Every structure is written in C-alpha cells, then in structure tokens.
Amino acid sequence: MKVLIDTHTFLWMAAEPEKLSARAREVCATETLVLSVASVWEIAIKYRTGLLLLPLAPESYIPRQVGFSRATILPIHFAHAIRSGGLDSNHKDPFDRMIASQCLEEGLPCVTRDPFFGTCGVPTIW
C-alpha cells in the first residue's frame, strides 16, 4: 500500500519516532511512503524563518531522511493545485491544503495526527 506521510510524520520518523503512534510506526516501516514536495517546501521555509530546528540545513537533511525512509517525492501537479483551492474548509495552512488535495487526487491515505485531513475526506492513519 502507498501512503502519503504528513510533514510532522516525516520529521518525527527521523528525530522523534516515539511521537508516532504504534500504528503510524508500523505503517511507516512496512508500506511504500510518499512525501509531498509541499512538505519539503514547508520544512525549508520553517527552517529559514527559525520556526524549525534541524541538525543540518534542509538541502542536506531532507534528501538524507528521504533516503533513510525510502520515500518517493510527489511533485505538485496542476490538478493538485486546483483541488487545493476548492477544498471546502476554512483551514488556511496552504501546506496542509496541498497535501490533502494530493491525497484526494492520488487516492492515497495520509499518515497524520492532524484532524484536518479527515474533515476533507482524506483517509487517515494514526
């Protein structure tokens, strides 16, 4: 099964796996993982603005952790962007909106603890 991992799931897998639920750890260890380029973008922005601390700069850290997790990167396509703008939600986080729209367009569940995804109709695993 392919699953899209939310940004916090990706970061916790690498640095704080104890924050993941037992089910999330199991899925991340056994299933095919997909990471949205929106997560890469979010991590880079939060790192540069001081909202996220990493042991290395994102351009080194992210590829290393992607390799360790065996995740593939999902680019943002036209259909993802259009769907993101049409989500029926007041949620203003553009990264979450993009990840949710990618899950819906690609038919992927999301490994996340964020309840927003479920409100959009995204099947979640936690």
TORMAR-394259 format. One record per atom (N, C-alpha, C, O): residue number from 1; residue in one letter; x, y, z. Coordinates in steps of 0.05 Angstrom, whole numbers, plus 5000, padded with zeros to 4 digits. Layout:
BEGIN
+------+-------+------+-------+------+
: bado : bavex : east : north :   up :
+------+-------+------+-------+------+
:  NUM :     A :    X :     Y :    Z :
...
+------+-------+------+-------+------+
***
This chain:
BEGIN
+------+-------+------+-------+------+
: bado : bavex : east : north :   up :
+------+-------+------+-------+------+
:    1 :     M : 5017 :  4976 : 5000 :
:    1 :     M : 5000 :  5000 : 5000 :
:    1 :     M : 5018 :  5025 : 5000 :
:    1 :     M : 5038 :  5026 : 5014 :
:    2 :     K : 5010 :  5044 : 4984 :
:    2 :     K : 5024 :  5070 : 4984 :
:    2 :     K : 5010 :  5089 : 5003 :
:    2 :     K : 4985 :  5090 : 5004 :
:    3 :     V : 5025 :  5104 : 5019 :
:    3 :     V : 5014 :  5124 : 5037 :
:    3 :     V : 5030 :  5149 : 5035 :
:    3 :     V : 5054 :  5149 : 5032 :
:    4 :     L : 5016 :  5172 : 5037 :
:    4 :     L : 5029 :  5197 : 5038 :
:    4 :     L : 5034 :  5205 : 5067 :
:    4 :     L : 5016 :  5203 : 5084 :
:    5 :     I : 5058 :  5212 : 5074 :
:    5 :     I : 5065 :  5220 : 5101 :
:    5 :     I : 5064 :  5250 : 5104 :
:    5 :     I : 5075 :  5265 : 5088 :
:    6 :     D : 5050 :  5260 : 5125 :
:    6 :     D : 5049 :  5288 : 5130 :
:    6 :     D : 5076 :  5298 : 5139 :
:    6 :     D : 5093 :  5282 : 5147 :
:    7 :     T : 5080 :  5324 : 5139 :
:    7 :     T : 5106 :  5336 : 5146 :
:    7 :     T : 5114 :  5328 : 5174 :
:    7 :     T : 5138 :  5320 : 5177 :
:    8 :     H : 5097 :  5330 : 5193 :
:    8 :     H : 5105 :  5323 : 5221 :
:    8 :     H : 5112 :  5294 : 5223 :
:    8 :     H : 5130 :  5286 : 5238 :
:    9 :     T : 5098 :  5277 : 5208 :
:    9 :     T : 5105 :  5248 : 5208 :
:    9 :     T : 5133 :  5244 : 5198 :
:    9 :     T : 5148 :  5229 : 5210 :
:   10 :     F : 5140 :  5257 : 5176 :
:   10 :     F : 5166 :  5255 : 5164 :
:   10 :     F : 5188 :  5264 : 5184 :
:   10 :     F : 5208 :  5250 : 5188 :
:   11 :     L : 5183 :  5286 : 5197 :
:   11 :     L : 5203 :  5297 : 5216 :
:   11 :     L : 5205 :  5279 : 5240 :
:   11 :     L : 5227 :  5274 : 5250 :
:   12 :     W : 5183 :  5270 : 5251 :
:   12 :     W : 5184 :  5253 : 5275 :
:   12 :     W : 5196 :  5225 : 5269 :
:   12 :     W : 5209 :  5214 : 5286 :
:   13 :     M : 5192 :  5215 : 5245 :
:   13 :     M : 5204 :  5189 : 5238 :
:   13 :     M : 5235 :  5191 : 5241 :
:   13 :     M : 5247 :  5172 : 5251 :
:   14 :     A : 5246 :  5214 : 5234 :
:   14 :     A : 5275 :  5218 : 5235 :
:   14 :     A : 5285 :  5225 : 5262 :
:   14 :     A : 5306 :  5214 : 5271 :
:   15 :     A : 5272 :  5242 : 5276 :
:   15 :     A : 5283 :  5254 : 5301 :
:   15 :     A : 5269 :  5245 : 5326 :
:   15 :     A : 5282 :  5244 : 5347 :
:   16 :     E : 5243 :  5240 : 5325 :
:   16 :     E : 5228 :  5234 : 5349 :
:   16 :     E : 5207 :  5212 : 5344 :
:   16 :     E : 5183 :  5217 : 5347 :
:   17 :     P : 5216 :  5188 : 5337 :
:   17 :     P : 5197 :  5167 : 5329 :
:   17 :     P : 5177 :  5160 : 5352 :
:   17 :     P : 5156 :  5149 : 5346 :
:   18 :     E : 5185 :  5166 : 5376 :
:   18 :     E : 5167 :  5160 : 5399 :
:   18 :     E : 5141 :  5177 : 5398 :
:   18 :     E : 5121 :  5170 : 5411 :
:   19 :     K : 5141 :  5199 : 5382 :
:   19 :     K : 5118 :  5215 : 5379 :
:   19 :     K : 5097 :  5203 : 5360 :
:   19 :     K : 5074 :  5211 : 5360 :
:   20 :     L : 5106 :  5183 : 5344 :
:   20 :     L : 5088 :  5170 : 5326 :
:   20 :     L : 5072 :  5149 : 5341 :
:   20 :     L : 5082 :  5137 : 5360 :
:   21 :     S : 5047 :  5145 : 5333 :
:   21 :     S : 5032 :  5123 : 5345 :
:   21 :     S : 5044 :  5097 : 5337 :
:   21 :     S : 5059 :  5095 : 5318 :
:   22 :     A : 5037 :  5075 : 5351 :
:   22 :     A : 5047 :  5049 : 5344 :
:   22 :     A : 5038 :  5042 : 5315 :
:   22 :     A : 5053 :  5030 : 5300 :
:   23 :     R : 5013 :  5048 : 5308 :
:   23 :     R : 5003 :  5043 : 5281 :
:   23 :     R : 5018 :  5058 : 5260 :
:   23 :     R : 5026 :  5048 : 5239 :
:   24 :     A : 5024 :  5084 : 5266 :
:   24 :     A : 5039 :  5100 : 5247 :
:   24 :     A : 5067 :  5090 : 5243 :
:   24 :     A : 5077 :  5089 : 5220 :
:   25 :     R : 5080 :  5082 : 5264 :
:   25 :     R : 5107 :  5070 : 5262 :
:   25 :     R : 5107 :  5045 : 5245 :
:   25 :     R : 5124 :  5040 : 5228 :
:   26 :     E : 5086 :  5028 : 5250 :
:   26 :     E : 5084 :  5003 : 5235 :
:   26 :     E : 5081 :  5008 : 5205 :
:   26 :     E : 5094 :  4996 : 5188 :
:   27 :     V : 5062 :  5026 : 5199 :
:   27 :     V : 5057 :  5033 : 5171 :
:   27 :     V : 5082 :  5045 : 5157 :
:   27 :     V : 5088 :  5038 : 5135 :
:   28 :     C : 5095 :  5063 : 5171 :
:   28 :     C : 5119 :  5076 : 5160 :
:   28 :     C : 5142 :  5056 : 5156 :
:   28 :     C : 5159 :  5060 : 5139 :
:   29 :     A : 5142 :  5035 : 5172 :
:   29 :     A : 5163 :  5015 : 5169 :
:   29 :     A : 5157 :  4994 : 5148 :
:   29 :     A : 5175 :  4981 : 5138 :
:   30 :     T : 5132 :  4991 : 5140 :
:   30 :     T : 5124 :  4968 : 5123 :
:   30 :     T : 5112 :  4976 : 5096 :
:   30 :     T : 5111 :  4960 : 5078 :
:   31 :     E : 5103 :  5001 : 5094 :
:   31 :     E : 5089 :  5008 : 5069 :
:   31 :     E : 5106 :  5027 : 5052 :
:   31 :     E : 5127 :  5036 : 5060 :
:   32 :     T : 5097 :  5031 : 5027 :
:   32 :     T : 5111 :  5049 : 5009 :
:   32 :     T : 5103 :  5078 : 5016 :
:   32 :     T : 5080 :  5086 : 5015 :
:   33 :     L : 5124 :  5094 : 5023 :
:   33 :     L : 5119 :  5121 : 5032 :
:   33 :     L : 5122 :  5141 : 5010 :
:   33 :     L : 5140 :  5139 : 4993 :
:   34 :     V : 5105 :  5161 : 5010 :
:   34 :     V : 5106 :  5183 : 4991 :
:   34 :     V : 5107 :  5209 : 5008 :
:   34 :     V : 5092 :  5212 : 5027 :
:   35 :     L : 5125 :  5227 : 5000 :
:   35 :     L : 5128 :  5253 : 5014 :
:   35 :     L : 5121 :  5275 : 4993 :
:   35 :     L : 5133 :  5275 : 4971 :
:   36 :     S : 5104 :  5292 : 5000 :
:   36 :     S : 5097 :  5314 : 4982 :
:   36 :     S : 5119 :  5335 : 4981 :
:   36 :     S : 5132 :  5340 : 5001 :
:   37 :     V : 5123 :  5345 : 4957 :
:   37 :     V : 5142 :  5367 : 4954 :
:   37 :     V : 5132 :  5391 : 4971 :
:   37 :     V : 5148 :  5409 : 4978 :
:   38 :     A : 5107 :  5392 : 4977 :
:   38 :     A : 5096 :  5413 : 4995 :
:   38 :     A : 5109 :  5411 : 5022 :
:   38 :     A : 5114 :  5431 : 5036 :
:   39 :     S : 5114 :  5387 : 5032 :
:   39 :     S : 5128 :  5383 : 5057 :
:   39 :     S : 5157 :  5393 : 5056 :
:   39 :     S : 5166 :  5405 : 5075 :
:   40 :     V : 5170 :  5388 : 5034 :
:   40 :     V : 5197 :  5398 : 5030 :
:   40 :     V : 5197 :  5428 : 5031 :
:   40 :     V : 5214 :  5440 : 5044 :
:   41 :     W : 5178 :  5440 : 5018 :
:   41 :     W : 5175 :  5469 : 5017 :
:   41 :     W : 5170 :  5480 : 5045 :
:   41 :     W : 5182 :  5500 : 5054 :
:   42 :     E : 5151 :  5467 : 5060 :
:   42 :     E : 5145 :  5475 : 5087 :
:   42 :     E : 5169 :  5474 : 5105 :
:   42 :     E : 5174 :  5492 : 5121 :
:   43 :     I : 5183 :  5452 : 5104 :
:   43 :     I : 5207 :  5448 : 5121 :
:   43 :     I : 5228 :  5470 : 5115 :
:   43 :     I : 5239 :  5482 : 5133 :
:   44 :     A : 5233 :  5475 : 5090 :
:   44 :     A : 5253 :  5495 : 5082 :
:   44 :     A : 5245 :  5523 : 5092 :
:   44 :     A : 5262 :  5538 : 5102 :
:   45 :     I : 5220 :  5530 : 5089 :
:   45 :     I : 5210 :  5556 : 5098 :
:   45 :     I : 5212 :  5559 : 5128 :
:   45 :     I : 5222 :  5579 : 5139 :
:   46 :     K : 5202 :  5538 : 5142 :
:   46 :     K : 5203 :  5540 : 5172 :
:   46 :     K : 5231 :  5540 : 5183 :
:   46 :     K : 5237 :  5552 : 5203 :
:   47 :     Y : 5249 :  5526 : 5169 :
:   47 :     Y : 5277 :  5526 : 5178 :
:   47 :     Y : 5289 :  5554 : 5174 :
:   47 :     Y : 5303 :  5565 : 5192 :
:   48 :     R : 5285 :  5566 : 5151 :
:   48 :     R : 5297 :  5592 : 5145 :
:   48 :     R : 5285 :  5614 : 5162 :
:   48 :     R : 5299 :  5634 : 5167 :
:   49 :     T : 5260 :  5611 : 5171 :
:   49 :     T : 5248 :  5632 : 5188 :
:   49 :     T : 5253 :  5627 : 5218 :
:   49 :     T : 5243 :  5642 : 5234 :
:   50 :     G : 5267 :  5605 : 5224 :
:   50 :     G : 5273 :  5599 : 5252 :
:   50 :     G : 5251 :  5584 : 5267 :
:   50 :     G : 5253 :  5580 : 5291 :
:   51 :     L : 5230 :  5575 : 5253 :
:   51 :     L : 5209 :  5561 : 5266 :
:   51 :     L : 5214 :  5531 : 5269 :
:   51 :     L : 5200 :  5517 : 5283 :
:   52 :     L : 5235 :  5521 : 5256 :
:   52 :     L : 5242 :  5493 : 5256 :
:   52 :     L : 5272 :  5490 : 5259 :
:   52 :     L : 5287 :  5501 : 5242 :
:   53 :     L : 5280 :  5475 : 5278 :
:   53 :     L : 5309 :  5469 : 5282 :
:   53 :     L : 5315 :  5442 : 5269 :
:   53 :     L : 5300 :  5423 : 5273 :
:   54 :     L : 5336 :  5440 : 5255 :
:   54 :     L : 5345 :  5415 : 5243 :
:   54 :     L : 5375 :  5412 : 5248 :
:   54 :     L : 5389 :  5432 : 5251 :
:   55 :     P : 5385 :  5388 : 5249 :
:   55 :     P : 5414 :  5384 : 5253 :
:   55 :     P : 5431 :  5393 : 5230 :
:   55 :     P : 5455 :  5398 : 5233 :
:   56 :     L : 5419 :  5394 : 5206 :
:   56 :     L : 5433 :  5403 : 5182 :
:   56 :     L : 5414 :  5421 : 5166 :
:   56 :     L : 5390 :  5421 : 5172 :
:   57 :     A : 5424 :  5436 : 5148 :
:   57 :     A : 5407 :  5453 : 5130 :
:   57 :     A : 5389 :  5434 : 5114 :
:   57 :     A : 5396 :  5411 : 5108 :
:   58 :     P : 5365 :  5444 : 5107 :
:   58 :     P : 5346 :  5427 : 5093 :
:   58 :     P : 5357 :  5414 : 5068 :
:   58 :     P : 5349 :  5392 : 5061 :
:   59 :     E : 5374 :  5428 : 5053 :
:   59 :     E : 5384 :  5417 : 5028 :
:   59 :     E : 5401 :  5392 : 5032 :
:   59 :     E : 5405 :  5376 : 5014 :
:   60 :     S : 5411 :  5389 : 5057 :
:   60 :     S : 5426 :  5364 : 5064 :
:   60 :     S : 5408 :  5345 : 5080 :
:   60 :     S : 5408 :  5321 : 5075 :
:   61 :     Y : 5393 :  5356 : 5098 :
:   61 :     Y : 5377 :  5339 : 5116 :
:   61 :     Y : 5355 :  5324 : 5102 :
:   61 :     Y : 5351 :  5300 : 5106 :
:   62 :     I : 5340 :  5339 : 5086 :
:   62 :     I : 5316 :  5326 : 5073 :
:   62 :     I : 5324 :  5303 : 5055 :
:   62 :     I : 5312 :  5281 : 5058 :
:   63 :     P : 5343 :  5306 : 5037 :
:   63 :     P : 5350 :  5283 : 5020 :
:   63 :     P : 5360 :  5259 : 5036 :
:   63 :     P : 5354 :  5236 : 5029 :
:   64 :     R : 5375 :  5264 : 5057 :
:   64 :     R : 5385 :  5243 : 5074 :
:   64 :     R : 5362 :  5228 : 5087 :
:   64 :     R : 5361 :  5203 : 5087 :
:   65 :     Q : 5342 :  5242 : 5098 :
:   65 :     Q : 5320 :  5229 : 5111 :
:   65 :     Q : 5301 :  5216 : 5091 :
:   65 :     Q : 5289 :  5195 : 5097 :
:   66 :     V : 5298 :  5227 : 5067 :
:   66 :     V : 5282 :  5214 : 5047 :
:   66 :     V : 5295 :  5188 : 5040 :
:   66 :     V : 5281 :  5168 : 5036 :
:   67 :     G : 5321 :  5187 : 5037 :
:   67 :     G : 5335 :  5162 : 5032 :
:   67 :     G : 5332 :  5141 : 5053 :
:   67 :     G : 5327 :  5118 : 5048 :
:   68 :     F : 5334 :  5150 : 5079 :
:   68 :     F : 5331 :  5131 : 5101 :
:   68 :     F : 5302 :  5120 : 5102 :
:   68 :     F : 5298 :  5097 : 5108 :
:   69 :     S : 5283 :  5137 : 5095 :
:   69 :     S : 5255 :  5128 : 5097 :
:   69 :     S : 5246 :  5113 : 5072 :
:   69 :     S : 5224 :  5101 : 5071 :
:   70 :     R : 5262 :  5114 : 5051 :
:   70 :     R : 5255 :  5102 : 5025 :
:   70 :     R : 5230 :  5114 : 5013 :
:   70 :     R : 5216 :  5101 : 4997 :
:   71 :     A : 5225 :  5139 : 5019 :
:   71 :     A : 5202 :  5153 : 5008 :
:   71 :     A : 5207 :  5163 : 4980 :
:   71 :     A : 5230 :  5168 : 4972 :
:   72 :     T : 5186 :  5165 : 4964 :
:   72 :     T : 5188 :  5179 : 4939 :
:   72 :     T : 5175 :  5206 : 4942 :
:   72 :     T : 5158 :  5210 : 4958 :
:   73 :     I : 5184 :  5225 : 4925 :
:   73 :     I : 5174 :  5252 : 4926 :
:   73 :     I : 5151 :  5255 : 4906 :
:   73 :     I : 5154 :  5248 : 4883 :
:   74 :     L : 5129 :  5266 : 4916 :
:   74 :     L : 5106 :  5272 : 4898 :
:   74 :     L : 5107 :  5301 : 4891 :
:   74 :     L : 5104 :  5319 : 4909 :
:   75 :     P : 5111 :  5308 : 4865 :
:   75 :     P : 5110 :  5336 : 4857 :
:   75 :     P : 5082 :  5347 : 4858 :
:   75 :     P : 5062 :  5332 : 4861 :
:   76 :     I : 5080 :  5373 : 4857 :
:   76 :     I : 5054 :  5387 : 4856 :
:   76 :     I : 5046 :  5389 : 4826 :
:   76 :     I : 5061 :  5401 : 4810 :
:   77 :     H : 5023 :  5378 : 4820 :
:   77 :     H : 5013 :  5380 : 4792 :
:   77 :     H : 4989 :  5399 : 4791 :
:   77 :     H : 4979 :  5408 : 4812 :
:   78 :     F : 4982 :  5407 : 4767 :
:   78 :     F : 4960 :  5425 : 4763 :
:   78 :     F : 4935 :  5417 : 4777 :
:   78 :     F : 4922 :  5434 : 4791 :
:   79 :     A : 4927 :  5392 : 4775 :
:   79 :     A : 4903 :  5382 : 4788 :
:   79 :     A : 4904 :  5384 : 4818 :
:   79 :     A : 4884 :  5390 : 4831 :
:   80 :     H : 4928 :  5381 : 4830 :
:   80 :     H : 4931 :  5384 : 4859 :
:   80 :     H : 4926 :  5413 : 4867 :
:   80 :     H : 4911 :  5418 : 4886 :
:   81 :     A : 4937 :  5431 : 4852 :
:   81 :     A : 4934 :  5460 : 4858 :
:   81 :     A : 4905 :  5469 : 4856 :
:   81 :     A : 4895 :  5483 : 4873 :
:   82 :     I : 4892 :  5460 : 4834 :
:   82 :     I : 4864 :  5467 : 4831 :
:   82 :     I : 4847 :  5456 : 4853 :
:   82 :     I : 4830 :  5470 : 4864 :
:   83 :     R : 4851 :  5431 : 4860 :
:   83 :     R : 4835 :  5418 : 4881 :
:   83 :     R : 4840 :  5432 : 4908 :
:   83 :     R : 4822 :  5435 : 4924 :
:   84 :     S : 4865 :  5439 : 4913 :
:   84 :     S : 4872 :  5453 : 4938 :
:   84 :     S : 4856 :  5478 : 4943 :
:   84 :     S : 4846 :  5483 : 4965 :
:   85 :     G : 4853 :  5494 : 4922 :
:   85 :     G : 4837 :  5518 : 4923 :
:   85 :     G : 4808 :  5514 : 4927 :
:   85 :     G : 4793 :  5531 : 4937 :
:   86 :     G : 4798 :  5490 : 4919 :
:   86 :     G : 4770 :  5484 : 4921 :
:   86 :     G : 4761 :  5468 : 4945 :
:   86 :     G : 4738 :  5461 : 4948 :
:   87 :     L : 4780 :  5462 : 4963 :
:   87 :     L : 4773 :  5447 : 4987 :
:   87 :     L : 4753 :  5463 : 5004 :
:   87 :     L : 4756 :  5487 : 5008 :
:   88 :     D : 4732 :  5450 : 5012 :
:   88 :     D : 4711 :  5462 : 5028 :
:   88 :     D : 4720 :  5463 : 5058 :
:   88 :     D : 4711 :  5446 : 5074 :
:   89 :     S : 4736 :  5483 : 5064 :
:   89 :     S : 4747 :  5484 : 5091 :
:   89 :     S : 4757 :  5513 : 5096 :
:   89 :     S : 4765 :  5527 : 5077 :
:   90 :     N : 4756 :  5521 : 5121 :
:   90 :     N : 4767 :  5547 : 5128 :
:   90 :     N : 4796 :  5544 : 5137 :
:   90 :     N : 4809 :  5564 : 5144 :
:   91 :     H : 4807 :  5521 : 5135 :
:   91 :     H : 4835 :  5516 : 5142 :
:   91 :     H : 4853 :  5532 : 5124 :
:   91 :     H : 4852 :  5530 : 5100 :
:   92 :     K : 4870 :  5549 : 5136 :
:   92 :     K : 4885 :  5568 : 5120 :
:   92 :     K : 4914 :  5558 : 5114 :
:   92 :     K : 4928 :  5572 : 5099 :
:   93 :     D : 4923 :  5536 : 5126 :
:   93 :     D : 4950 :  5527 : 5121 :
:   93 :     D : 4953 :  5517 : 5093 :
:   93 :     D : 4942 :  5496 : 5086 :
:   94 :     P : 4968 :  5531 : 5076 :
:   94 :     P : 4970 :  5522 : 5048 :
:   94 :     P : 4984 :  5495 : 5044 :
:   94 :     P : 4978 :  5481 : 5025 :
:   95 :     F : 5002 :  5488 : 5062 :
:   95 :     F : 5016 :  5463 : 5060 :
:   95 :     F : 4997 :  5440 : 5066 :
:   95 :     F : 4996 :  5420 : 5051 :
:   96 :     D : 4981 :  5442 : 5087 :
:   96 :     D : 4961 :  5422 : 5093 :
:   96 :     D : 4940 :  5419 : 5071 :
:   96 :     D : 4933 :  5397 : 5064 :
:   97 :     R : 4932 :  5442 : 5060 :
:   97 :     R : 4912 :  5441 : 5039 :
:   97 :     R : 4923 :  5427 : 5014 :
:   97 :     R : 4909 :  5411 : 5001 :
:   98 :     M : 4949 :  5432 : 5008 :
:   98 :     M : 4961 :  5419 : 4985 :
:   98 :     M : 4964 :  5389 : 4990 :
:   98 :     M : 4958 :  5373 : 4972 :
:   99 :     I : 4974 :  5381 : 5013 :
:   99 :     I : 4977 :  5353 : 5019 :
:   99 :     I : 4950 :  5339 : 5018 :
:   99 :     I : 4949 :  5316 : 5008 :
:  100 :     A : 4930 :  5351 : 5029 :
:  100 :     A : 4903 :  5339 : 5029 :
:  100 :     A : 4893 :  5335 : 5000 :
:  100 :     A : 4883 :  5314 : 4993 :
:  101 :     S : 4897 :  5356 : 4984 :
:  101 :     S : 4888 :  5354 : 4956 :
:  101 :     S : 4904 :  5333 : 4941 :
:  101 :     S : 4893 :  5319 : 4924 :
:  102 :     Q : 4930 :  5330 : 4947 :
:  102 :     Q : 4946 :  5309 : 4934 :
:  102 :     Q : 4936 :  5281 : 4942 :
:  102 :     Q : 4934 :  5263 : 4925 :
:  103 :     C : 4929 :  5278 : 4967 :
:  103 :     C : 4918 :  5252 : 4976 :
:  103 :     C : 4893 :  5246 : 4961 :
:  103 :     C : 4889 :  5223 : 4952 :
:  104 :     L : 4875 :  5265 : 4959 :
:  104 :     L : 4850 :  5261 : 4946 :
:  104 :     L : 4853 :  5255 : 4916 :
:  104 :     L : 4841 :  5236 : 4905 :
:  105 :     E : 4870 :  5270 : 4903 :
:  105 :     E : 4875 :  5267 : 4874 :
:  105 :     E : 4889 :  5240 : 4868 :
:  105 :     E : 4883 :  5227 : 4848 :
:  106 :     E : 4907 :  5232 : 4885 :
:  106 :     E : 4923 :  5208 : 4880 :
:  106 :     E : 4911 :  5183 : 4893 :
:  106 :     E : 4920 :  5161 : 4889 :
:  107 :     G : 4890 :  5187 : 4909 :
:  107 :     G : 4877 :  5164 : 4922 :
:  107 :     G : 4894 :  5152 : 4944 :
:  107 :     G : 4895 :  5127 : 4947 :
:  108 :     L : 4909 :  5169 : 4959 :
:  108 :     L : 4927 :  5159 : 4979 :
:  108 :     L : 4917 :  5166 : 5007 :
:  108 :     L : 4907 :  5188 : 5012 :
:  109 :     P : 4919 :  5147 : 5026 :
:  109 :     P : 4914 :  5155 : 5054 :
:  109 :     P : 4938 :  5171 : 5064 :
:  109 :     P : 4959 :  5170 : 5053 :
:  110 :     C : 4933 :  5186 : 5086 :
:  110 :     C : 4954 :  5203 : 5097 :
:  110 :     C : 4961 :  5193 : 5125 :
:  110 :     C : 4943 :  5189 : 5142 :
:  111 :     V : 4986 :  5190 : 5131 :
:  111 :     V : 4995 :  5183 : 5158 :
:  111 :     V : 4999 :  5210 : 5172 :
:  111 :     V : 5018 :  5224 : 5167 :
:  112 :     T : 4980 :  5216 : 5189 :
:  112 :     T : 4980 :  5242 : 5203 :
:  112 :     T : 4963 :  5241 : 5228 :
:  112 :     T : 4945 :  5224 : 5231 :
:  113 :     R : 4969 :  5258 : 5247 :
:  113 :     R : 4952 :  5260 : 5270 :
:  113 :     R : 4934 :  5285 : 5268 :
:  113 :     R : 4918 :  5290 : 5286 :
:  114 :     D : 4937 :  5300 : 5247 :
:  114 :     D : 4922 :  5325 : 5243 :
:  114 :     D : 4893 :  5319 : 5234 :
:  114 :     D : 4889 :  5306 : 5213 :
:  115 :     P : 4873 :  5327 : 5250 :
:  115 :     P : 4845 :  5321 : 5243 :
:  115 :     P : 4835 :  5335 : 5218 :
:  115 :     P : 4815 :  5327 : 5207 :
:  116 :     F : 4849 :  5355 : 5209 :
:  116 :     F : 4841 :  5370 : 5185 :
:  116 :     F : 4837 :  5351 : 5161 :
:  116 :     F : 4818 :  5354 : 5146 :
:  117 :     F : 4855 :  5332 : 5158 :
:  117 :     F : 4855 :  5315 : 5134 :
:  117 :     F : 4829 :  5299 : 5133 :
:  117 :     F : 4817 :  5295 : 5112 :
:  118 :     G : 4820 :  5289 : 5156 :
:  118 :     G : 4795 :  5274 : 5157 :
:  118 :     G : 4771 :  5291 : 5149 :
:  118 :     G : 4752 :  5281 : 5137 :
:  119 :     T : 4772 :  5316 : 5157 :
:  119 :     T : 4749 :  5334 : 5150 :
:  119 :     T : 4747 :  5339 : 5120 :
:  119 :     T : 4726 :  5347 : 5110 :
:  120 :     C : 4769 :  5334 : 5106 :
:  120 :     C : 4769 :  5338 : 5077 :
:  120 :     C : 4762 :  5312 : 5062 :
:  120 :     C : 4760 :  5312 : 5038 :
:  121 :     G : 4758 :  5291 : 5077 :
:  121 :     G : 4752 :  5265 : 5065 :
:  121 :     G : 4776 :  5248 : 5059 :
:  121 :     G : 4774 :  5228 : 5045 :
:  122 :     V : 4799 :  5256 : 5069 :
:  122 :     V : 4824 :  5240 : 5065 :
:  122 :     V : 4824 :  5218 : 5086 :
:  122 :     V : 4822 :  5223 : 5110 :
:  123 :     P : 4827 :  5193 : 5077 :
:  123 :     P : 4830 :  5171 : 5097 :
:  123 :     P : 4857 :  5175 : 5111 :
:  123 :     P : 4877 :  5180 : 5099 :
:  124 :     T : 4856 :  5173 : 5138 :
:  124 :     T : 4880 :  5178 : 5153 :
:  124 :     T : 4888 :  5153 : 5169 :
:  124 :     T : 4871 :  5136 : 5176 :
:  125 :     I : 4913 :  5152 : 5175 :
:  125 :     I : 4924 :  5131 : 5191 :
:  125 :     I : 4939 :  5144 : 5214 :
:  125 :     I : 4957 :  5161 : 5209 :
:  126 :     W : 4933 :  5136 : 5238 :
:  126 :     W : 4948 :  5145 : 5261 :
:  126 :     W : 4945 :  5125 : 5282 :
:  126 :     W : 4956 :  5128 : 5304 :
+------+-------+------+-------+------+
***
